[in-house]
Every structure is written in structure tokens, then in C-alpha cells.
Amino acid sequence: MTEIMEGNRKMTESIASVDKERLYLFAPAAAILMRVTFATIVSAERLQSAIQRAGARQAVLGCRVEQRLNGEAFFVPCVSPLVTVREAAAEETPEALMRREMRTPFALEQGEWMRHHCWQADGRTVWLLSFHHMAGDGTALLFFIRDVQSALRDAGLVWQRQPFCLCAPGSLDGELSAPMWWGLRGLNRQWEKAKRCFTPEDRVRMTDTYWAGRSLSMAQTVAEPRQLERMLAACRLHHTTLTAAWLAAVLFATGEPMDAGIAVSIRPGGLDGMANWATGVSVRCAPGRAAFWEVAQDIRRRMLRKTEDPARLNFLLHFLRALSPTLIDAAYFAAFDGFQNKAAGRLSRMFGYDGHPKSCSVTNLMRAPLAEDDLESLAFYPPMVPNARRLFGMVTAGGRLCVTLQTLGDGADARTLLDTVMSRMAQACEKG
């Protein structure tokens, strides 16, 4: 590694700049959770060894974040922390452990990207994987779990290290409109007059403040293979997708106008390395007299208009790239830590951090590329971003669809809503 000097500090030569990932550098909720249930007992030591070997394949897990005096941040090489799988205390429920993980910041400057817990019961082992969104998305975690499964089956398996392959927004198709570009340029100029660079200590304080006044609720439901096949068959019959149908069910269940954020993967085919290749599009619709499947088809059409147009698909990434990196950070502090700055406050409102979030967000990882002989179940919890009221995570494994819901508020409301949405979905599929 090559060291350079900046002021009186020694800096390490970087591998790549923090670009697309900047949105999550200071986010108060940046953890992706995967709850993997093995059908057999797997000791913490054996699981730990498998995770260590699978992680050694990933270049990003051998990096830490280093922020320069001007606020720019980089991935720089470091000695990868040793993996520790902590056995959960007998009195701690999985839900309580997941809530604690969501609230606990990662030590990114020390190269901490993931944390692991496990517990055994009734001949099964549950592995809870907590992972920072800067280093990977839900799809990347599925590939990582696949590698851990392979390492568990073959104790001598060793991989070659994966190349560092981050998403570079500057190489993506599409561009911002001229009015948008000039507007963001003006916002950057306003910010530069009173620019501030935030620190890891600021992140810890702001995260504590953010969660001090919030209660995270979680609920989970599963569609068994026969029920899932009915859902997929109905979606094929009506020329729509499971994601669009699920959003239609949410609309019918709540009876409220919906502004939905939908996660979209732009990961190149064949790339299975750790990196965040997720972006998002949004659709709006309101309750009306249209039948369920007409609404689902309409949502699908709206999604396609966004995902098939590069300018719309990549809008968020080009938007972020046009902003000063430290201004992206400042939006969180303006919303949740009392930071006073006009530019930061304006961007915070644009992102929906000011109490006007999207009504729901959904991430559907679809079918997981995992071996199913030793896998009993898989649950996926996306980061509980502060600009979404309700956050759905969907993944299919072992022929079962698992759907999770996270909300800020009463847990009974989350459970009731998830059951209502699943019931509305099942009714629509039964009617055909």
C-alpha cells in the first residue's frame, strides 16, 4: 500500500472513490438483514470459518472508508477484520436482535461491513447476517450466502479474489435535464458558502438521535409453494409481475393514494461480486373503480416506462452524482440532528426526510440462487430508509415466497397490514 500526506495526516492510496455509495455513508439506517435458517445444526465455529473464506473472495471486504479533509471519501485497502459469529443470548428474540442491529452503526473506517449472529433450536440453525448497504445490495448478499453454503459443504474450498467492481454512475446512460442540472449547481454553490465535513463521531451521534424517537416494527409472512404458484400463474395470465401485483394489493389494502419506491438492479449479467448495483424508480397511483388486475397492469406499465428509459432508470444516480458529496451527508444532519443550513434543509425536503416519505417501498430479489437441500427458509429485510413509511422485502427460496414488512410505529399495525395485503393478494389470485 502507498501512503500519501494530507496536512499532518497519512493517507492511503485508494482503490476507488465513494460515488454512488455516498448516499449511505452517513445514513442512520443502512443495514441490510438476511435471516437464513439451515435445516440442520451448524456450529458457530464452522459457520464462522465458512464466512471467513467466502468473504476473502470479495475485494470490497478488504477495504475501509477513508474521508479526506475536503470531504471526499474513498475505499482504501486494509487488513480484513476477523469474522466473529456471536451466539445470541437465550433470552434475546430474533426480532429484538434485528432491531438492535438496525440501530447500530458500522465502523466503516475500520473496515467493518458485516456482523453475524446465530442461534440453534429444534435441530435448526438461524444465521442473522447484517451488512452495510455501501458494500453490497440484496442481490450481492444472495451470492455471498451461496458462497458460504459452498464453503460449508467443502471445508477445503478456496476462491480467487474477485476484482473490485463498483457501479460508476458516470458511465451510465441518460442525463439530467438542463433545468435540473442548473438547479443542483446552484444548490452546490449555496452549500459551498458554509460547507461542513462530518465525522464518524457525528454519524454515531446523529444515528443515536434518529433512533431515540423511533420504534421499528417488523412482520414476516410466507407463501408456501402451492400458494406461490397460484400467484405466479395469475400474474402470467394477466400479463403483469409479482411486484406490480403486490403493490396493487397494498393499494387495495390501505385504500390510500400510493407513491411507491421500487428497487431495481442494474447489475451486469455474470457479475456476482460484492457491490451496490441497486437503484430505484417510483410510481404513483390512487384508489379507484378499476379491478385488481387492471390496477396491477397499470402499475406494471408505469414501472416499464421508468425502467426502459435510461434517463428515468438512472435519474437517481445522475442526481446524486451532480451533488456535492458533503451536501448529501448534510441532508441527514439537517433532518435528524438539528443542523442549520438552507441548502442542506432544502435537499432534505427533496429526499423526503422531513416527514413526507413515500407511502411504501418494495424490493423483490426474486428467486435466490441458493442450494435448497440444507436451506429451510430465507428472509430479507432491506435498509429501513428514512424516506419510506412502509418497507417490503421479498425473496423466493425453496419454492416459498417470504415477504417482510418494516414500519416505524406500532408492531400490531405492521402485522395487520402485512396479513391484509397477503389476504388481498390471495383473493385476487383465487378469482383469476
C-alpha positions in Angstrom: 0.0 0.0 0.0 1.2 3.5 -0.8 0.9 6.3 1.8 0.5 9.9 0.9 0.4 13.0 3.1 -2.6 15.4 3.5 -1.8 18.1 6.0 -0.4 16.3 9.0 -2.3 13.0 8.3 -1.0 9.9 6.5 -3.5 8.8 3.8 -3.5 5.5 2.0 -3.7 5.2 -1.8 -7.3 4.5 -2.7 -8.8 1.7 -4.8 -11.9 3.7 -5.8 -13.8 6.8 -4.7 -17.1 6.6 -2.8 -19.5 7.7 -5.5 -22.9 6.0 -5.8 -22.5 4.7 -2.3 -22.3 8.2 -0.8 -26.0 8.2 0.0 -25.4 5.6 2.7 -22.1 6.9 4.2 -24.0 8.8 6.9 -27.4 7.2 6.6 -28.9 6.5 10.1 -30.3 3.2 8.7 -28.0 1.4 6.3 -28.1 -2.2 7.3 -29.5 -5.0 5.1 -30.5 -8.0 7.1 -30.7 -11.6 5.9 -32.2 -14.2 8.2 -31.0 -17.6 7.0 -32.4 -20.8 8.5 -30.5 -24.0 8.0 -32.4 -27.3 8.3 -29.5 -28.8 10.4 -27.3 -27.7 13.3 -24.3 -25.7 12.1 -21.9 -24.8 14.9 -20.8 -21.1 15.3 -17.2 -22.1 14.6 -18.0 -23.9 11.4 -20.2 -21.1 10.2 -17.5 -18.6 11.1 -14.9 -20.4 9.1 -17.2 -20.6 6.0 -18.0 -16.9 6.2 -14.3 -16.0 6.6 -13.4 -18.0 3.4 -16.3 -16.7 1.4 -15.5 -13.1 2.5 -11.9 -13.5 1.5 -13.1 -13.7 -2.1 -14.6 -10.2 -2.0 -12.3 -7.2 -2.6 -14.6 -4.7 -1.0 -14.5 -6.6 2.3 -10.7 -5.9 2.4 -11.3 -2.2 2.3 -12.2 0.6 4.7 -13.6 4.1 4.1 -11.2 7.0 4.4 -12.5 10.5 4.2 -10.2 13.3 3.2 -10.1 16.8 4.6 -12.1 18.2 1.7 -14.9 15.7 2.4 -14.1 13.3 -0.5 -14.3 9.6 0.6 -12.5 6.6 -0.8 -12.3 2.8 -0.4 -8.8 2.1 0.7 -7.1 -1.3 1.3 -6.9 -2.6 4.8 -6.4 -5.9 6.7 -9.9 -7.5 6.8 -11.3 -7.8 10.3 -11.6 -11.4 11.6 -15.1 -12.7 11.3 -16.9 -13.4 14.6 -20.2 -15.2 14.7 -21.8 -14.4 18.0 -24.3 -16.8 19.5 -27.4 -15.0 20.5 -28.4 -14.9 24.2 -31.2 -17.3 25.0 -33.5 -14.6 26.2 -33.0 -12.4 23.1 -35.6 -12.9 20.4 -34.5 -12.7 16.7 -36.8 -9.7 16.3 -35.1 -7.8 19.2 -31.7 -8.7 17.8 -32.6 -7.4 14.3 -33.9 -4.1 15.8 -30.6 -3.7 17.7 -28.6 -4.4 14.5 -30.6 -1.8 12.5 -29.8 0.9 15.1 -26.1 0.1 15.5 -23.7 2.0 13.2 -20.9 0.1 11.4 -17.3 1.1 11.9 -16.6 1.7 8.3 -13.3 3.4 8.9 -12.1 0.2 10.4 -13.4 -2.0 7.5 -16.4 -3.3 9.4 -19.0 -4.2 6.7 -20.9 -7.0 8.2 -21.9 -8.6 11.6 -23.1 -12.1 12.3 -25.2 -13.8 14.9 -26.6 -17.3 15.2 -28.7 -19.5 17.4 -29.8 -23.1 17.4 -33.1 -24.6 18.3 -35.2 -27.7 17.3 -32.4 -29.1 15.2 -32.1 -25.9 13.1 -29.6 -23.1 12.9 -30.5 -19.5 12.2 -27.8 -17.2 10.9 -28.5 -13.5 11.0 -26.3 -11.5 8.6 -26.2 -7.7 9.0 -24.5 -5.9 6.1 -23.8 -2.3 5.2 -25.5 -1.2 2.0 -22.4 0.7 0.8 -20.6 -2.6 0.2 -23.4 -4.5 -1.5 -27.1 -4.8 -2.3 -29.6 -7.6 -1.7 -28.5 -9.5 -4.8 -24.9 -9.4 -3.7 -25.8 -10.9 -0.4 -27.6 -13.8 -2.1 -24.3 -14.6 -3.9 -22.4 -14.3 -0.7 -24.8 -16.7 1.1 -24.4 -19.1 -1.8 -20.6 -19.0 -1.3 -21.0 -19.6 2.4 -23.2 -22.6 1.6 -20.4 -23.9 -0.7 -17.8 -23.4 2.0 -19.9 -25.3 4.5 -20.1 -28.3 2.1 -16.4 -28.2 1.3 -14.1 -27.2 4.1 -11.1 -27.0 1.7 -12.8 -24.8 -0.9 -10.8 -21.6 -1.6 -11.7 -19.0 -4.3 -9.6 -16.5 -6.2 -10.3 -12.9 -5.1 -13.0 -11.1 -7.0 -12.0 -7.9 -8.8 -13.2 -4.6 -7.3 -16.2 -3.7 -9.5 -18.3 -0.8 -8.2 -21.1 0.9 -10.1 -19.8 4.1 -11.8 -22.8 6.5 -12.4 -20.7 8.5 -14.9 -20.7 5.5 -17.3 -24.5 5.0 -17.2 -26.8 6.1 -20.0 -29.1 9.1 -19.6 -28.5 12.5 -18.2 -30.2 15.2 -16.1 -32.3 17.8 -17.8 -30.7 21.2 -18.2 -33.0 22.9 -15.6 -32.3 20.1 -13.1 -28.6 20.3 -13.6 -28.5 24.1 -13.2 -30.7 23.9 -10.1 -28.4 21.4 -8.5 -25.4 23.5 -9.5 -27.0 26.5 -7.7 -27.6 24.3 -4.6 -24.0 23.2 -4.5 -22.8 26.9 -4.7 -25.1 27.8 -1.8 -23.7 24.9 0.2 -20.0 25.8 -0.6 -20.5 29.1 1.3 -20.9 27.2 4.6 -19.7 23.7 3.8 -19.1 21.3 6.6 -17.4 17.9 6.6 -19.0 15.4 9.0 -17.1 12.8 11.0 -17.7 9.2 12.2 -18.4 10.6 15.6 -21.1 12.9 14.1 -22.6 9.8 12.4 -22.8 7.9 15.7 -24.4 10.9 17.5 -26.9 11.6 14.7 -27.8 7.9 14.4 -28.5 7.7 18.2 -30.6 10.8 18.0 -32.6 9.4 15.0 -33.5 6.2 16.7 -34.1 7.6 20.1 -37.5 8.9 19.0 -38.5 6.0 16.7 -39.8 2.5 17.2 -39.1 -0.1 14.5 -41.7 -2.7 13.9 -41.2 -5.9 11.8 -43.5 -8.5 10.5 -43.0 -11.5 8.2 -45.2 -13.9 6.2 -44.6 -16.8 3.9 -46.5 -18.0 0.8 -46.0 -21.8 0.6 -45.1 -23.4 -2.8 -48.7 -24.1 -3.9 -49.9 -20.6 -3.0 -46.9 -19.0 -4.7 -47.5 -21.0 -7.9 -51.1 -19.7 -7.9 -49.8 -16.1 -7.6 -47.3 -16.5 -10.4 -49.8 -18.2 -12.6 -52.3 -15.4 -12.1 -49.6 -12.8 -12.8 -48.7 -14.6 -16.1 -52.4 -14.8 -17.0 -52.9 -11.1 -16.6 -49.5 -10.1 -18.1 -48.1 -8.5 -15.1 -45.4 -9.2 -12.5 -45.5 -10.3 -8.9 -44.1 -6.9 -7.7 -46.8 -5.0 -9.6 -49.5 -7.3 -8.2 -48.1 -6.9 -4.7 -48.3 -3.1 -5.0 -51.8 -3.4 -6.2 -52.7 -5.5 -3.1 -51.1 -2.8 -0.9 -53.2 -0.1 -2.7 -56.4 -2.1 -2.1 -55.5 -3.0 1.5 -54.7 0.6 2.5 -57.2 2.5 0.4 -54.8 5.3 0.2 -53.1 7.1 -2.7 -49.7 5.4 -3.2 -46.3 6.9 -4.0 -44.2 3.7 -4.2 -40.4 3.4 -4.5 -39.3 0.2 -6.3 -35.8 -1.1 -6.1 -34.2 -2.0 -9.5 -31.0 -3.9 -10.1 -28.7 -2.6 -12.8 -26.0 -5.2 -12.1 -24.3 -6.5 -15.3 -25.0 -10.1 -16.2 -22.5 -12.6 -14.8 -21.2 -10.2 -12.1 -21.5 -11.9 -8.6 -19.1 -9.8 -6.7 -19.9 -7.6 -3.7 -21.0 -4.1 -4.8 -24.1 -2.0 -4.6 -25.8 -2.1 -8.1 -29.2 -1.1 -6.9 -31.2 2.0 -8.0 -34.8 2.8 -7.8 -37.8 4.2 -9.6 -41.2 5.4 -8.3 -44.8 5.1 -9.4 -47.9 6.8 -8.2 -51.5 5.6 -8.3 -54.7 6.2 -6.4 -57.7 4.0 -5.4 -60.5 4.0 -8.0 -63.1 1.8 -9.5 -60.7 -0.3 -11.6 -60.5 -4.0 -10.9 -57.4 -5.5 -9.1 -55.7 -6.9 -12.2 -56.3 -3.7 -14.2 -54.5 -1.8 -11.4 -51.7 -4.3 -11.4 -51.3 -4.0 -15.2 -51.3 -0.2 -14.9 -48.6 -0.3 -12.2 -46.6 -2.6 -14.4 -46.9 -0.2 -17.4 -45.8 2.7 -15.2 -42.8 0.7 -14.0 -41.8 -0.2 -17.6 -41.9 3.5 -18.6 -39.3 4.1 -16.0 -37.1 1.1 -16.3 -37.0 1.1 -20.2 -36.0 4.7 -20.4 -32.3 5.1 -19.3 -32.8 8.7 -18.3 -35.5 7.7 -15.9 -33.9 4.5 -14.7 -30.6 6.2 -13.9 -32.1 9.5 -12.7 -31.4 9.0 -9.0 -27.7 8.1 -9.7 -27.1 11.1 -12.0 -28.9 13.3 -9.5 -26.6 12.1 -6.7 -23.5 12.5 -8.8 -24.4 16.1 -9.5 -24.5 17.0 -5.8 -21.6 17.9 -3.6 -20.8 14.7 -1.6 -20.8 16.5 1.8 -24.2 18.1 0.9 -25.6 14.6 0.6 -24.3 13.9 4.1 -25.7 17.2 5.4 -29.2 16.4 4.4 -29.4 13.7 7.2 -28.0 16.1 9.8 -30.4 18.8 8.8 -33.4 16.4 9.2 -32.3 14.5 12.3 -29.6 16.3 14.2 -30.6 20.0 14.2 -28.0 21.1 11.7 -29.0 24.5 10.4 -28.2 25.2 6.7 -30.5 26.3 3.9 -29.0 24.1 1.2 -29.0 21.0 3.4 -32.6 21.7 4.6 -33.8 22.1 1.0 -32.1 18.8 -0.1 -33.5 17.1 3.0 -37.0 18.1 1.9 -36.3 16.9 -1.7 -35.3 13.5 -0.4 -38.4 13.2 1.8 -36.6 13.2 5.1 -38.8 16.0 6.6 -41.8 13.8 7.5 -43.2 13.4 4.0 -41.9 10.0 3.0 -43.0 7.7 0.2 -46.0 5.7 1.3 -44.2 2.4 0.7 -41.1 0.9 -0.9 -40.6 -2.6 -2.2 -37.5 -4.7 -3.1 -38.1 -8.0 -4.7 -35.0 -10.2 -5.0 -37.0 -12.8 -6.8 -35.6 -16.4 -6.8 -32.5 -16.8 -4.7 -29.6 -18.7 -6.4 -29.1 -20.9 -3.4 -28.7 -24.6 -2.8 -32.0 -25.7 -1.2 -31.1 -29.1 0.3 -29.9 -27.6 3.6 -31.9 -24.4 3.5 -35.2 -24.2 5.4 -36.1 -20.6 4.9 -34.7 -17.2 4.0 -36.0 -13.7 5.0 -34.8 -10.4 3.6 -35.0 -7.0 5.4 -33.9 -4.0 3.2 -32.5 -1.0 5.0 -35.2 1.0 6.8 -34.6 4.2 4.9 -35.9 7.3 6.5 -38.0 8.4 3.4 -40.3 5.4 3.4 -43.3 4.8 5.7 -43.5 1.1 4.9 -40.8 -1.1 3.5 -41.4 -4.5 2.0 -38.7 -7.1 1.3 -39.4 -10.1 -1.0 -37.3 -13.2 -1.8 -38.1 -16.7 -3.0 -36.2 -19.7 -1.8 -37.1 -23.3 -1.5 -40.2 -22.7 -3.5 -41.5 -20.3 -0.8 -42.0 -16.6 -1.1 -41.1 -14.7 2.1 -42.3 -11.2 2.5 -41.2 -8.9 5.3 -42.6 -5.5 6.3 -40.9 -2.8 8.3 -42.7 0.2 9.6 -41.9 3.0 12.1 -44.6 2.6 14.7 -46.9 0.1 16.3 -45.9 -3.5 15.6 -49.5 -4.6 15.6 -50.2 -2.3 12.7 -47.3 -3.9 10.7 -48.6 -7.4 11.4 -52.2 -6.4 10.5 -51.2 -4.7 7.3 -49.0 -7.5 6.1 -51.7 -10.1 6.7 -54.3 -7.9 5.0 -52.1 -7.4 1.9 -51.3 -11.1 1.6 -55.0 -11.9 2.0 -56.0 -9.4 -0.7 -53.3 -10.9 -3.0 -54.6 -14.4 -2.4 -58.2 -13.4 -3.1 -57.3 -11.8 -6.4 -55.3 -14.9 -7.4 -58.2 -17.2 -6.5 -60.6 -15.3 -8.6 -58.2 -15.4 -11.5 
